[in-house]
């Protein structure tokens, strides 16, 4: 998509890589991989690659801000529910 002044407008991503999520949360990718493997963090596996739905990350952040509390990512997985 483009704005009328020629500046490119980027659509919000639907998924993040594990490395992107790790950078966002200030942790190592291995920590995120371990949380996913333990069922403590939501992810989608496509042919061996793990990706994290952007909606899940945004919902966790929104819940933490709205409640003013700590959000347990495990509650956002099917195994944590």
Backbone as numpy.savetxt, mean C-alpha at the origin, in Angstrom:
# Nx Ny Nz CAx CAy CAz Cx Cy Cz
-3.00 11.76 -19.38 -3.84 12.94 -19.38 -2.96 14.17 -19.38
-3.45 15.23 -19.99 -2.69 16.47 -20.05 -3.57 17.65 -19.68
-2.97 18.63 -19.00 -3.66 19.88 -18.72 -3.52 20.78 -19.94
-4.31 21.82 -20.00 -4.27 22.72 -21.15 -2.95 23.47 -21.28
-2.19 23.65 -20.18 -0.92 24.35 -20.26 0.22 23.43 -20.67
-0.07 22.17 -20.95 0.95 21.23 -21.42 1.58 20.42 -20.31
1.31 20.76 -19.05 1.88 19.98 -17.95 1.17 18.64 -17.85
1.94 17.60 -17.67 1.36 16.26 -17.59 0.73 16.04 -16.22
-0.46 15.47 -16.21 -1.16 15.14 -14.97 -1.07 13.63 -14.81
-0.57 13.20 -13.70 -0.43 11.76 -13.46 -1.62 11.25 -12.68
-2.17 10.16 -13.16 -3.26 9.51 -12.43 -2.67 8.84 -11.20
-3.46 8.77 -10.16 -3.01 8.08 -8.96 -2.81 6.61 -9.29
-1.75 6.01 -8.77 -1.51 4.60 -9.07 -2.57 3.71 -8.41
-2.86 2.60 -9.03 -3.79 1.63 -8.44 -3.05 0.64 -7.56
-1.78 0.43 -7.84 -0.95 -0.49 -7.09 0.42 0.12 -6.87
1.07 -0.32 -5.78 2.45 0.07 -5.49 3.30 -1.18 -5.45
4.56 -1.04 -5.81 5.49 -2.14 -5.65 5.84 -2.25 -4.16
6.40 -3.38 -3.78 6.82 -3.55 -2.39 7.88 -2.51 -2.04
8.78 -2.23 -2.97 9.83 -1.23 -2.72 9.22 0.16 -2.49
8.20 0.51 -3.26 7.54 1.81 -3.07 6.88 1.89 -1.71
6.18 0.83 -1.31 5.53 0.81 0.00 6.57 0.91 1.12
7.66 0.19 0.96 8.72 0.23 1.97 9.26 1.66 2.12
9.48 2.35 1.00 9.96 3.74 1.06 8.92 4.64 1.73
7.64 4.44 1.40 6.58 5.27 1.99 6.55 5.15 3.50
6.73 3.92 3.98 6.63 3.66 5.42 7.97 3.70 6.13
9.04 3.98 5.41 10.36 4.10 6.03 10.88 2.79 6.59
10.69 1.73 5.85 11.17 0.42 6.28 11.82 -0.29 5.12
12.42 -1.42 5.38 13.07 -2.16 4.31 12.04 -2.98 3.52
12.32 -3.21 2.24 11.42 -4.06 1.46 11.27 -5.45 2.08
12.32 -5.97 2.69 12.24 -7.30 3.30 11.22 -7.31 4.44
11.12 -6.23 5.20 10.13 -6.15 6.27 8.72 -6.23 5.69
8.50 -5.53 4.57 7.19 -5.57 3.93 6.92 -6.98 3.38
7.91 -7.58 2.73 7.74 -8.96 2.22 7.40 -9.92 3.36
8.06 -9.78 4.49 7.79 -10.67 5.63 6.38 -10.45 6.17
5.94 -9.20 6.25 4.59 -8.92 6.72 3.54 -9.50 5.77
3.80 -9.41 4.48 2.89 -9.98 3.49 2.86 -11.50 3.64
4.02 -12.12 3.75 4.10 -13.58 3.88 3.41 -14.08 5.14
3.44 -13.27 6.21 2.81 -13.64 7.47 1.32 -13.32 7.49
0.81 -12.75 6.38 -0.61 -12.40 6.34 -0.92 -11.14 7.12
0.09 -10.32 7.37 -0.09 -9.12 8.18 -0.17 -7.84 7.35
-0.09 -7.96 6.03 -0.14 -6.79 5.16 -0.81 -7.20 3.86
-1.74 -6.39 3.34 -2.46 -6.76 2.13 -1.60 -6.67 0.88
-1.75 -7.64 -0.01 -1.02 -7.63 -1.27 -1.74 -8.52 -2.27
-1.39 -8.34 -3.53 -1.92 -9.15 -4.61 -0.72 -9.82 -5.29
-0.83 -11.11 -5.53 0.25 -11.83 -6.22 -0.19 -12.05 -7.66
0.64 -11.59 -8.59 0.40 -11.81 -10.01 1.65 -12.47 -10.58
1.49 -13.74 -10.92 2.59 -14.53 -11.51 3.88 -14.38 -10.72
3.79 -14.47 -9.42 4.98 -14.42 -8.58 5.36 -13.04 -8.08
4.81 -11.99 -8.67 5.13 -10.63 -8.24 4.08 -10.15 -7.26
4.53 -9.56 -6.17 3.63 -9.00 -5.18 3.47 -7.51 -5.41
2.23 -7.05 -5.41 1.93 -5.63 -5.50 0.91 -5.29 -4.42
0.94 -4.07 -3.98 0.07 -3.63 -2.88 -0.97 -2.66 -3.45
-2.26 -2.94 -3.21 -3.30 -2.04 -3.69 -3.16 -0.66 -3.03
-3.15 0.38 -3.85 -3.04 1.75 -3.33 -4.21 2.06 -2.41
-5.40 1.53 -2.73 -6.57 1.78 -1.88 -6.35 1.27 -0.46
-5.66 0.15 -0.32 -5.41 -0.40 1.02 -4.50 0.53 1.81
-3.45 1.02 1.16 -2.53 1.94 1.83 -3.28 3.22 2.22
-4.04 3.77 1.28 -4.78 5.01 1.55 -5.81 4.81 2.66
-6.49 3.68 2.66 -7.50 3.42 3.69 -6.86 3.29 5.07
-5.69 2.65 5.14 -4.99 2.52 6.42 -4.58 3.90 6.94
-4.05 4.72 6.06 -3.63 6.07 6.45 -4.84 6.89 6.89
-5.92 6.84 6.12 -7.13 7.58 6.46 -7.68 7.15 7.82
-7.68 5.84 8.08 -8.19 5.34 9.36 -7.32 5.80 10.52
-6.01 5.77 10.34 -5.11 6.20 11.40 -5.29 7.68 11.71
-5.46 8.48 10.66 -5.63 9.93 10.85 -7.00 10.22 11.46
-8.05 9.59 10.93 -9.41 9.85 11.43 -9.58 9.44 12.88
-9.02 8.29 13.23 -9.16 7.77 14.59 -8.11 8.34 15.54
-7.04 8.89 14.97 -5.95 9.38 15.80 -5.30 8.26 16.57
-5.25 7.08 15.94 -4.71 5.92 16.63 -3.82 5.10 15.71
-3.29 4.05 16.26 -2.45 3.12 15.51 -3.35 2.15 14.77
-3.04 1.91 13.50 -3.78 0.95 12.69 -2.92 -0.28 12.51
-3.49 -1.43 12.78 -2.79 -2.70 12.59 -3.05 -3.17 11.16
-2.02 -3.21 10.34 -2.18 -3.60 8.94 -2.76 -5.00 8.79
-2.55 -5.86 9.77 -3.08 -7.23 9.70 -4.61 -7.23 9.64
-5.22 -6.22 10.19 -6.68 -6.14 10.15 -7.20 -5.84 8.75
-6.32 -5.42 7.84 -6.68 -5.09 6.48 -6.47 -6.25 5.52
-6.11 -7.40 6.03 -5.94 -8.59 5.20 -7.11 -9.52 5.44
-7.32 -10.46 4.52 -8.40 -11.42 4.70 -8.10 -12.35 5.86
-6.83 -12.58 6.13 -6.46 -13.46 7.24 -6.60 -12.77 8.58
-6.49 -11.41 8.57 -6.61 -10.66 9.81 -8.04 -10.31 10.15
-8.94 -10.52 9.19 -10.35 -10.14 9.41 -11.09 -11.21 10.17
